[in-house]
């Protein structure tokens, strides 16, 4: 299952820089993970200082 970023995101960008596939992009109110390309490695969730990323 792919990871998703919740409303707790403060748009710090840590997840985007950590994603080994580069599939996290900045959205209007939070960063967004391309669910079709996510391999569920968990690197983004481990990096997020707000705990805003979890498996869907």
N, C-alpha and C positions, 0 to 999 in steps of 0.2 A: 504494500500500500504506500502511496505517496504521502509526503509530509505536507502540512498546511500551516500557514502563518495566521495567528489569531489577531483580534483587535488590540491585544496587549503590545503589539509591535510599535516601537517608537522611531522607526526608520533610521536606526543607527548604521545599517549597512554591513554589520559584522557577518551576517549569514551569506550575503551575496559574495563577499570576499573569500569566504571559507568553502563555498560549494565547489567541489572538484569538477563538476560538469558545466559550471557557469550558467545555470538555468534559473537563477533567482534574479528577478528584475524589480525595479522600483515602481510601485503602483501609486495611485493618488493618495491613499491614506495609510498604506503599509506596503511592505515588499510582498512579492507574489512568486510562488514556486510553480514551474510548469509541470503539472502532475503527469503529463504524458511522457516526460523525459526523466522524472525523478526515479532513482534506483533505490531509494530508502536507505541510504548509507548512514543517515543520522548526523552527519557532520554539522549541518546547519543548526540542528536542535542543540547539539553539544556546545556550539559557539554562541548561541543567543543569550545575552545577559539578562533578558527579561523573561525567559522561559516561555516565549510566545509561539514556539514551533513544536508541533506534535504530529504523530502519525494520524492520518485521517481514518 
